[in-house]
Amino acid sequence: MSAHENRKRVVITGLGVIAPNANGVAEFEMALRKGCSGLRHQESMVEAKFGCTVAGTPEGVEELCESTFSEEELLAMNGSQRFSSLAAIEAWQDAGLERPAPDSDEVDWRSGAILGTGVGGMDTTAERVVPMTDAAKVRRIGSTAVEQGMASGISARISGQLALGNQVTTNSSACSTGTEAISMGMERIRAGLADRMLCGGAEAASHYIWAGFDSMRVLNRNSNDDPEKASRPLSASAGGFIPGSGAGVVLLESLESALERGAPIHAELMGGGVNCGGHRMGGSMTAPNPTSVQRCITEALADAGIHPDEVDAINGHLTATGADPKEVGSWARALGREPGSLPPITATKSMIGHALGAAGGIESVASILMVERGFVHPSVNCEDVHPEIEPHAASIHHEAMDLPDLDVLVKAGFGFGDVNACLVFRRFSS
């Protein structure tokens, strides 16, 4: 029996999302199909004299929180915890599972969570902990500062809300965080150590989180007067990424458990790959090693048992920086595709910006929807395709396209630290 035959199959039975252009999976799918932007002018960035004053921030979250959580819960939740909890609960209920009563003593020992974040509770630290400490008012920081400030707060919070008794942890691998979290959850289920894992990522909407990137001059400063056009992956006029925020969570489940429950199945997670470029061969703290990117893609396909020729669509990392042409080249080499034969490649960030630790989670939800519903969403703001990407321009769709035969989609995330993660989703077939 091969290694592939000896492991449990992993499927996606639940989806949840809080995104700059829509909250909830149904609205998010509509926004994707229409190419709707969630990028807006941010007064907080203007007041702080940022070069870039555009960001992607979810709207209507407070109303959702008030209808979902108690007042006591909300007092102890910061931005990233609110986003991740809303998305995780939506994924849980989408999978046909009930939210347990707060006073119940029952624990679900076979369900867990790996929910990541890139920056963690910096909003709490910047808004409360540092000012109060510097003002010698430590006693006024509040008793919830630690649970809000610690990175693991997003996973710990949902463990209490859903009585999760399996592994509950938080990973952090910069921009590949959400993608990596899903790969880690897949491995746990494959090994038979859990039946269900809530996986993905979250990032709060805070100018404190975005300030360092603006200082690095990696944010686009050229589109402040036209926010919806500011995020321009694949474009010749790309001027840097636009920061985003939100949460994307998927419920991974063993096929055996899903069938036993009669759960809905959105897609199958066939395999994944995670690696690092070692800051060599062109890789650095801020740039990916192209060889490691290609290896990550090929290793994910090998893990999935999928031949490169079987790949029907790509959801790239594609941030609207100088890394985009190199990424497209890496996809072409890893899949062995000549110009004109690369599968459709989508850039979700063109609509929502770069949600940092949440990017992989939100974009995986988008990827699963495309596989399940047979379409590819448009990549907007790239009518002027970058000259180095132009040979592959036929693979870039500026409007949504029905793709009923879409069977296999590969999604990747590449992060600061030269770290990479790649997932292979397939339309479910028993």
Secondary structure, 3 states (H helix, E strand, C coil): CCCCCCCCCEEEEEEEEEECCEECHHHHHHHHHHCCCCEEECHHHHHCCCCCCEEECCCCHHHHHHHHCCHHHHHCCCHHHHHHHHHHHHHHHHCCCCCCCCCCCCCECCEEEEEECCCCCHHHHHHHHHHHHHCCCHHHCCCCHHHHHCCCHHHHHHHHHHCECCCEECCCCHHHHHHHHHHHHHHHHHCCCCCEEEEEEEECCCHHHHHHHHHHCCECCCCCCCHHHCCCCCECCCCCECECCEEEEEEEEEHHHHHHHCCCCCEEEEEEEEEECCCCCCCCCCCCCHHHHHHHHHHHHHHHCCCHHHCCEEECCCCCCCHHHHHHHHHHHHHCCCCCCCCCEECCHHHHCECHHHHHHHHHHHHHHHHHHCEECCCCCCCCECCCCHHHHHHCCCCCEECCCCCEEEEEEEECCCEEEEEEEECCCC
